[in-house]
Amino acid sequence: MENREKKHILVIEDEKHIAEGLKLNLSLQGYDVTIAQDGVSGLQKWKESRPDLIILDIMLPGIDGFSVLQNIRLEDERIPILILSAKGTPDDKIKGLSYGVDDYLSKPFNLEEFLLRVERLLTRVALYRREADNSSISQTYSFGGNHIDFVAAIADCKYGKVSLTGQEVKLLKLFIANRGKPLSRNKLLEIGWGYTRKTTTRTVDNFMVRFRKYFEDNPKKPVFFKSLRSVGYVFDHE
């Protein structure tokens, strides 16, 4: 590998021998590698280290890889993510692509092909970061007379302008990305919070009370953020 600034790769993989094998081969290529063995610790290490690339397994204890992927994409749409999984059916690959994965490689895999895919994805990191630094386009969304500016974290609604917390922004993005699709409380916890024992389904309900207060004309009869009995919630609008 040519001499260049060391790139940091996060490997989220619960099978220890596979994780250590990946770390060894990536280190031999000159990469700095961190391992996480479950979804919760993977999200924690992603937030702490902000790696240049994530290699992600799907079948993880606690939170599965698809939920990890969606959680990361709520905050970072640019970091390259490569799924490396024994779940390699066309449906699995389509699901991963729909959630924002950049590449998908099935186990067992060819090591040389894997390393080439890693190198290709990493060449995009500098471009992603330049685009992020130079971008002046606000990410916004409007519905039912409400307007959300995700960059400024401000909602313009019936109460006027409301400052949104980081978690409120994340959950709104999640609902909008899944418009019209039912989301269970547990799935909202997994994706929105990276579920830990400190969070409960009541936490989700409390946020829904806030959203209805902000965005609904009549919070007791919501038309945008609806409850689904025994399921969870769904966001939709005409």
SULDA-V607880 format. One line per field, one symbol per residue. ss: DSSP state (~ for helix, > for strand, _ for the rest). phi: phi as a letter, one per 40 degrees, with the letter a starting at -180 (. if undefined). A space follows every 10 residues. Layout:
ss->???
phi->???
This chain:
ss->_______>>> >>___~~~~~ ~~~~~~~~__ _>>>>>__~~ ~~~~~~~~~_ __>>>>____ ____~~~~~~ ~~~~~____> >>>>>____~ ~~~~~~~~__ __>>>>____ ~~~~~~~~~~ ~~__~~~~~~ ~~~~_____> >>>__>>>>_ ___>>>>__> >>>__~~~~~ ~~~~~~~___ __>>~~~~~~ ~~~_______ ~~~~~~~~~~ ~~~~~___~~ ~___>>>>__ _>>>>___
phi->.ccadccbbb bbaccdccdc cccccccccg ccbbbbbacc ccccccccbf ccabbbcccb cgbccccddc ccccbbcbcc bbcbaccbcd ccccccccch ccaabcccbc cccdcccccc cccccccdcc cccccbcccb abafgcbbbc ccfbbbbccg cbcccdcccc cccccccbdg bcbccccccc ccbgdbccbb ccdcdcccdc ccccbccbdc bcbbbbcbdg bibabaac
